[in-house]
Amino acid sequence: MTWVPERLVWRVLPAAPAAVLLAVWAIYWWIERPPPSTIPSIAAVVWIYGEQLLNGLLVADIAASLARLLGGAALGIVTGIAAGFVAGLHRPTAEFFNPLVTFFNAISGIVWLPLVIGWLGVGTALATFLIWNTVFFIVFQNTVLGVQLVPEVLELSVRTLGASRWETLKSVTLPGALPYILTGIRSGLGFGWRALIAAELVGANTGLGHMIFSGAEYHRADIIVAGCLAIGVIALAMDRWLLVPVERRTVRRWGLVTEARGN
C-alpha cells in the first residue's frame, strides 16, 4: 500500500525546515564556538528548559502569558465580532467607520506601549489593553467583510419563506460570515500574542516576555533563546492544533468545502 509512506512523508515534511535550522545551528556552534553570551549551544538551551521545568518557573511563565492572552483576546474577539456584525449589516455605517478603523489598526499593538504605561501603569491592565487593541480591529474588519459578502439572495430567500429578521441573521448571515470571522480571530491571536510578549518585556514580573528580559539583564543568551523558542512553539501549537481545526470544521459544517472521498 503505497499511500502509507506518502502520507507519513507529508506529515513529517513540515518539520524539515526546523530540523535543517537546528542542524545549521549545531554545526555553526561546533565550528565557531561563539561566546555563550551571544549564541548558546543547543545543549545549553535544553539544560535551561530542564532547570526551569524542575523549579517550576517555565510553567509559571507560560501560564501567566496564556492567561493574559486569553483575557485580552476574549475581550477583543467579543467586542470585535459584535461591533463588526452591526456595522456589516449597515453598509453606510461600515463605510463611515472604515477610515477610523484603518487608522487605528495601523498603529495598534506595541506602538501604544509608551502611552499606555503612563495611563495604566505596568501589569495585567497594560497587557490586556494592548492585546484587545490589537485583536479588536482585525476581528472587526474581517467580521464586516464576512457579513457584507453573504449573498443577499440567500437572505431574501429565507425571508420569503417566512423567517423573521432574527432568524435570518442566525441561520444565514452569521453562518455565512463565520469563515471570515474565524480568519480574523486566527490573525488577531497571532498579532495579539506578539503584543503580549512586547508588553511583558517591559511591564510584567512574570511571563515569557519577562523571562527574555531577565535573561537580557544578565547577558544569558541561553535563557533568551529558550524563551523565544517557547514563544514560537506555543504560537505554532495554538494555530495548528486549535485554530486551524476549528476553522476547517466551520467551513465544512456550513457546506463551503467538502471532504474528498477515497475510492
Summary of the structure (lengths in Angstrom):
residues: 263
radius of gyration: 22.8
end to end distance: 13.7
largest distance: 75.2
contacts: 805
relative contact order: 0.11
helix: 84%
strand: 0%
